[in-house]
Amino acid sequence: MKQKSIIIIGGGIGGIVTARDLRKHIGSQHKIILIDRHSYHAFQPSFLWVVIGWRTPAVIIKPFTSLEKYGIEFHQADVISIEKNDKLIVTDQGNFHFDYLVIALGADNDLPEGISENIRANTFYTFEGAVELSKVVPTFPGGKIEISQSDEDIKYPFAPFDAAFLLSSFYQKRGIGDVEIIINSPNQEPLPFASAEINLHLRKLLDEHHINFLSDSHLNKKQNGQHSSILIQKKSSSQDISIYIPSMKPPDALRTSNMLDESGWIKVNKRTLQTDFDNIYAIGDCIGIKMENGKLMPKAGIFANNQAEVVAYNISQELEKNSDRKEFSGYGFFFVETGNGRASYIHGNLTTDTKSKLSWTDPNVTLHWSKVVLEKYWLWRWL
Ligand SMILES: Cc1cc2nc3c(=O)[nH]c(=O)nc-3n(C[C@H](O)[C@H](O)[C@H](O)COP(=O)(O)OP(=O)(O)OC[C@H]3O[C@@H](n4cnc5c(N)ncnc54)[C@H](O)[C@@H]3O)c2cc1C
């Protein structure tokens, strides 16, 4: 069989799992190329642990060159566009031809200008932001910490709550009692896609930790298409810490791709992750899968991971001319860090039933350690 080129653009959770699983399924016959704008992968679920000093920045990043030992070619390049008819990926380092393409570019953070240099007003949604915040958190003398969600839909909607609980427990342990933590959210409920019962559990925990959840609070996000810098200027002169949870947007490289639907994200078959175009698949945060209530599934690494496994298997079957196929089920699980070395657990299927099928387990120590093991396993297993 003629050698085929399978290109994966984006080396986040979805891209790496696709590349590794594909190599496992297809042996050495075909070319697997991974393209990312960075030289290293940064594991986003560990960003908050960097903020509170549980991880050094160095241990949660891995160079993409470590994929080469698995026969995966890596190119550091910025993807500029996808030329579907010519089967070309256009990058700032030249063009790449593909026979099969997996788009795993994630979701871009829409950040106010200057936020990455600001220490007291920053975001842990980027690696740089998490590192900057880790410099102020240990020396914070007490005061107000505001965690402000800029949009109804954010990447991994559990993260603002993880942050609030972890910071509350961090200062409590150090005997700094005078810390007021506020979560500003434009939503009415902490997790709008989850049932009333799950939101009740979460609200109860927030109350127990004296974390103030302010619903329906809208940040003065954009003026004339520009982000307002009020938030950054206001906070840079005070002792308080302001944490910004950015809204998200599809990567620029997809803007001219004709693949985005009215939701703004790549349109795929929700079971096979195939786009409307031959031999082009898309997975992870850059796609939009609707739940039964018409809203989009929340974005999470567990979905990117599970979708990657489906796509890698199905491409391998197609290459082998086998008819067996896997499907993405919509199942996901999430640990919510609740402080004091504990985590709660939410799991269920988000594509079949939007609310009733998610279940909640009260926080315990084992669940927190399960999250730690998962992180260690992920970084060891895949890179
Ligand atoms: C603070 C935080 C905590 C989280 N915690 C969890 C958790 O506990 N559990 C969970 O399931 N999920 C969690 N998530 C969400 C999870 O990290 C994402 O859903 C997941 O990383 C999405 O995977 P992806 O492969 O779609 O995209 P990403 O992992 O974001 O990867 C996209 C890749 O594409 C590259 N890229 C983008 N544009 C270009 C371009 N033009 N050219 C070249 N390369 C490009 C980027 O450099 C990046 O490497 C968390 C997210 C954050 C921010």
The ligand as a Gaussian input file, in Angstrom:
#p B3LYP/6-31G(d) Opt

LIG

0 1
 C       -7.004000      25.803000      33.971000
 C       -7.590000      24.663000      33.230000
 C       -7.879000      23.479000      33.902000
 C       -8.435000      22.407000      33.216000
 N       -8.686000      21.266000      33.897000
 C       -9.251000      20.214000      33.239000
 C       -9.535000      18.994000      33.921000
 O       -9.262000      18.843000      35.114000
 N      -10.133000      17.995000      33.222000
 C      -10.445000      18.129000      31.891000
 O      -11.006000      17.184000      31.305000
 N      -10.175000      19.269000      31.219000
 C       -9.585000      20.300000      31.854000
 N       -9.307000      21.464000      31.179000
 C       -9.686000      21.577000      29.764000
 C       -8.671000      20.903000      28.845000
 O       -7.363000      21.323000      29.143000
 C       -9.011000      21.214000      27.397000
 O      -10.356000      20.923000      27.184000
 C       -8.157000      20.353000      26.486000
 O       -6.806000      20.726000      26.612000
 C       -8.603000      20.479000      25.038000
 O       -7.772000      19.691000      24.253000
 P       -7.531000      20.074000      22.708000
 O       -6.574000      19.057000      22.202000
 O       -8.824000      20.246000      22.022000
 O       -6.872000      21.523000      22.744000
 P       -5.603000      22.040000      23.510000
 O       -5.172000      21.065000      24.541000
 O       -5.906000      23.424000      23.928000
 O       -4.472000      22.070000      22.392000
 C       -4.518000      22.902000      21.251000
 C       -3.105000      22.956000      20.673000
 O       -3.178000      23.598000      19.400000
 C       -2.060000      24.471000      19.284000
 N       -2.427000      25.524000      18.321000
 C       -3.481000      26.353000      18.378000
 N       -3.518000      27.148000      17.289000
 C       -2.445000      26.804000      16.539000
 C       -1.941000      27.244000      15.281000
 N       -2.531000      28.208000      14.563000
 N       -0.811000      26.662000      14.797000
 C       -0.176000      25.667000      15.499000
 N       -0.620000      25.214000      16.683000
 C       -1.751000      25.758000      17.195000
 C       -1.822000      24.978000      20.686000
 O       -0.477000      25.421000      20.845000
 C       -2.139000      23.743000      21.531000
 O       -0.973000      22.966000      21.788000
 C       -8.715000      22.532000      31.826000
 C       -8.414000      23.715000      31.153000
 C       -7.844000      24.774000      31.843000
 C       -7.511000      26.035000      31.098000

